[in-house]
């Protein structure tokens, strides 16, 4: 299993895709982190403006350690921004902050894909922790049913990655619109240079989710091919 050439045929395209997507994110983030937005507002201020425009006055905006560790926590109903976003008045900062605020808006509006993603997190965590182990044990013991159970557990992660796509794309759409609506890019006029900068940062980030899904799907297909091979060899 560990020296199966087929493994590399499935894994290498996904790995290359992920590396490309990550480099695209880092490149655009590095570029637009150095470009100050005309309004001179920080990521935290931008997030606050976007949230308040939707009546989400009770959603706090807090700083969190690390780089690109920005996220919205639906359990705490709080938005966390990384150090390079929270206090920086750059185009990248307000774009990322508005994107995370978009998730808070989704939560407030009971956006169905976000609800679905949040609901399956516990089972996805179980599947991610146990899936490969159960699959490996099934292969070692020659138990096809057990191996298929492992595949099924791992498939939960692929489903999660798939559901993540509309959630992230919608948050990006909301962010682009909100920054124009509250007048934080291009003086409230759409399609200006700042809007394009925000779009480049957020669209690059979207590719990481697409790459993550592709890599997960390719891994799942490889596991399916392994177990299918077990059945043919019986």
C-alpha positions as CSV (number, residue, x, y, z in Angstrom):
1,X,0.0,0.0,0.0
2,X,2.7,2.4,1.0
3,X,4.7,1.8,-2.3
4,X,1.8,1.7,-4.6
5,X,2.6,3.8,-7.7
6,X,-1.1,4.5,-8.1
7,X,-0.9,6.5,-4.9
8,X,1.3,9.1,-6.5
9,X,-1.0,9.3,-9.6
10,X,-3.8,10.3,-7.3
11,X,-1.9,12.4,-4.8
12,X,0.6,14.4,-6.8
13,X,-2.0,16.5,-8.8
14,X,-3.8,17.4,-5.6
15,X,-0.6,18.3,-3.9
16,X,0.6,20.5,-6.8
17,X,-2.8,22.2,-6.9
18,X,-2.7,23.0,-3.2
19,X,0.9,24.3,-3.3
20,X,-0.1,26.6,-6.3
21,X,-3.2,27.9,-4.4
22,X,-1.2,28.6,-1.2
23,X,1.5,30.4,-3.1
24,X,-1.2,32.5,-4.8
25,X,-2.7,33.4,-1.5
26,X,0.6,34.3,0.1
27,X,1.6,36.4,-2.9
28,X,-1.6,38.4,-3.0
29,X,-1.7,38.8,0.7
30,X,1.9,40.0,0.8
31,X,1.3,42.5,-2.0
32,X,-1.9,44.0,-0.7
33,X,-0.9,44.0,2.9
34,X,1.6,46.8,1.9
35,X,-1.1,48.9,0.2
36,X,-2.9,51.2,2.5
37,X,-6.6,51.6,1.9
38,X,-7.8,55.2,1.2
39,X,-10.2,55.2,4.2
40,X,-7.3,54.5,6.5
41,X,-9.4,51.9,8.5
42,X,-7.9,48.8,10.1
43,X,-9.3,45.3,9.6
44,X,-11.0,45.5,13.0
45,X,-12.7,48.8,12.1
46,X,-13.8,47.4,8.8
47,X,-15.3,44.3,10.3
48,X,-17.1,46.5,12.9
49,X,-18.5,48.7,10.2
50,X,-19.7,45.7,8.1
51,X,-21.2,43.9,11.2
52,X,-23.0,47.1,12.4
53,X,-24.4,47.7,8.9
54,X,-26.3,44.4,9.4
55,X,-27.3,45.1,12.9
56,X,-24.8,42.7,14.4
57,X,-23.7,45.0,17.2
58,X,-23.3,42.2,19.7
59,X,-20.7,40.2,17.6
60,X,-17.3,41.1,19.1
61,X,-14.2,41.6,17.0
62,X,-11.1,40.3,18.7
63,X,-7.4,39.8,17.9
64,X,-5.9,36.3,17.6
65,X,-2.2,35.2,17.3
66,X,-0.7,34.0,14.1
67,X,-0.8,34.9,10.4
68,X,-3.9,34.3,8.3
69,X,-5.6,32.7,11.3
70,X,-8.7,34.8,10.8
71,X,-12.0,33.1,11.5
72,X,-15.6,33.4,12.7
73,X,-16.6,31.1,15.6
74,X,-20.3,30.4,15.4
75,X,-20.3,28.8,18.9
76,X,-18.9,32.0,20.5
77,X,-20.6,34.3,18.0
78,X,-17.3,36.2,17.8
79,X,-15.0,37.2,15.0
80,X,-11.2,36.7,15.4
81,X,-8.7,38.5,13.3
82,X,-5.0,37.8,13.0
83,X,-2.3,40.3,13.9
84,X,-1.7,41.3,10.3
85,X,-5.3,42.1,9.8
86,X,-6.7,43.3,13.1
87,X,-4.7,46.5,13.4
88,X,-3.5,47.2,9.9
89,X,-5.1,49.7,7.5
90,X,-4.3,47.7,4.3
91,X,-6.5,46.6,1.4
92,X,-5.8,43.0,2.3
93,X,-6.8,43.6,6.0
94,X,-10.2,45.1,5.2
95,X,-10.9,42.4,2.6
96,X,-10.1,39.5,4.9
97,X,-12.0,41.2,7.8
98,X,-15.1,41.7,5.7
99,X,-14.9,38.1,4.5
100,X,-15.0,36.9,8.2
101,X,-17.8,39.3,8.9
102,X,-19.6,37.7,6.0
103,X,-19.6,34.4,7.9
104,X,-21.2,36.2,10.9
105,X,-23.9,37.6,8.6
106,X,-24.5,34.0,7.2
107,X,-24.9,32.8,10.8
108,X,-27.3,35.5,11.7
109,X,-29.4,34.8,8.5
110,X,-29.3,31.0,9.1
111,X,-27.5,30.4,5.8
112,X,-28.2,26.8,5.0
113,X,-24.8,25.6,3.9
114,X,-23.2,27.2,7.0
115,X,-25.7,25.4,9.2
116,X,-25.0,22.1,7.4
117,X,-21.2,22.5,7.7
118,X,-21.4,23.4,11.4
119,X,-23.7,20.5,12.1
120,X,-21.4,17.8,10.6
121,X,-18.2,19.1,12.3
122,X,-18.4,16.5,15.2
123,X,-18.8,13.5,12.9
124,X,-16.2,14.9,10.5
125,X,-13.7,15.1,13.4
126,X,-14.5,11.5,14.3
127,X,-14.1,10.4,10.6
128,X,-10.9,12.2,10.2
129,X,-9.4,10.6,13.3
130,X,-10.6,7.1,12.7
131,X,-11.1,6.7,8.9
132,X,-7.6,5.8,7.8
133,X,-7.0,3.6,10.8
134,X,-10.2,1.6,10.2
135,X,-9.3,1.4,6.4
136,X,-5.8,0.2,7.1
137,X,-7.0,-2.4,9.6
138,X,-9.6,-3.7,7.1
139,X,-6.9,-4.0,4.5
140,X,-4.4,-5.8,6.9
141,X,-7.1,-8.2,8.1
142,X,-8.5,-8.7,4.6
143,X,-12.0,-7.5,5.8
144,X,-13.6,-5.7,2.9
145,X,-16.6,-4.5,5.0
146,X,-14.3,-2.9,7.6
147,X,-12.2,-1.3,4.8
148,X,-15.4,0.2,3.3
149,X,-16.3,1.5,6.7
150,X,-13.0,3.3,6.8
151,X,-13.6,4.8,3.3
152,X,-17.0,6.0,4.5
153,X,-15.6,7.7,7.5
154,X,-12.9,9.4,5.4
155,X,-15.6,10.4,2.9
156,X,-17.1,12.7,5.6
157,X,-14.1,15.0,5.3
158,X,-14.7,15.2,1.5
159,X,-18.3,16.1,2.1
160,X,-17.2,18.8,4.6
161,X,-14.8,20.2,2.0
162,X,-17.5,20.2,-0.6
163,X,-20.0,22.0,1.7
164,X,-17.3,24.5,2.5
165,X,-17.1,25.8,-1.0
166,X,-20.5,27.6,-1.2
167,X,-20.0,28.9,2.4
168,X,-16.7,30.5,1.5
169,X,-17.8,31.8,-1.9
170,X,-20.9,33.4,-0.4
171,X,-18.9,35.0,2.4
172,X,-16.5,36.5,-0.3
173,X,-19.5,37.8,-2.3
174,X,-21.0,39.4,0.8
175,X,-17.6,41.0,1.7
176,X,-17.1,42.6,-1.7
177,X,-20.6,44.0,-1.6
178,X,-20.4,45.2,2.0
179,X,-17.2,47.1,1.6
180,X,-18.7,49.1,-1.3
181,X,-22.0,49.6,0.5
182,X,-20.4,51.0,3.7
183,X,-18.0,53.1,1.6
184,X,-14.8,51.6,2.7
185,X,-13.4,50.9,-0.8
186,X,-13.3,53.4,-3.7
187,X,-15.5,55.8,-1.9
188,X,-18.5,53.5,-2.3
189,X,-18.1,53.2,-6.0
190,X,-17.9,49.6,-7.3
191,X,-15.2,48.2,-9.6
192,X,-12.5,50.7,-8.5
193,X,-8.9,49.8,-7.9
194,X,-9.4,49.0,-4.2
195,X,-12.3,46.7,-5.0
196,X,-10.1,44.9,-7.5
197,X,-7.4,44.5,-4.8
198,X,-9.8,43.1,-2.4
199,X,-11.1,40.7,-5.0
200,X,-7.6,39.5,-5.8
201,X,-6.9,38.7,-2.2
202,X,-10.3,36.9,-1.6
203,X,-10.4,35.1,-4.9
204,X,-6.9,33.8,-4.3
205,X,-8.1,32.5,-0.9
206,X,-11.1,30.8,-2.6
207,X,-8.6,28.7,-4.6
208,X,-7.3,27.1,-1.4
209,X,-10.7,25.7,-0.7
210,X,-11.1,24.4,-4.2
211,X,-7.7,22.8,-4.0
212,X,-8.5,21.3,-0.5
213,X,-11.7,19.7,-1.9
214,X,-9.8,18.4,-5.0
215,X,-7.1,16.8,-2.8
216,X,-9.6,15.3,-0.5
217,X,-11.6,13.9,-3.4
218,X,-8.5,12.4,-5.0
219,X,-7.5,10.7,-1.8
220,X,-11.0,9.3,-1.4
221,X,-11.0,8.0,-4.9
222,X,-7.6,6.3,-4.2
223,X,-9.0,4.6,-1.1
224,X,-12.0,3.5,-3.1
225,X,-9.7,2.0,-5.7
226,X,-7.8,0.1,-3.0
227,X,-10.9,-1.5,-1.5
228,X,-12.4,-2.3,-4.9
229,X,-9.2,-4.1,-5.7
230,X,-9.6,-6.1,-2.5
231,X,-13.0,-7.3,-3.6
232,X,-11.7,-8.3,-7.1
233,X,-8.9,-10.3,-5.5
234,X,-11.1,-12.4,-3.3
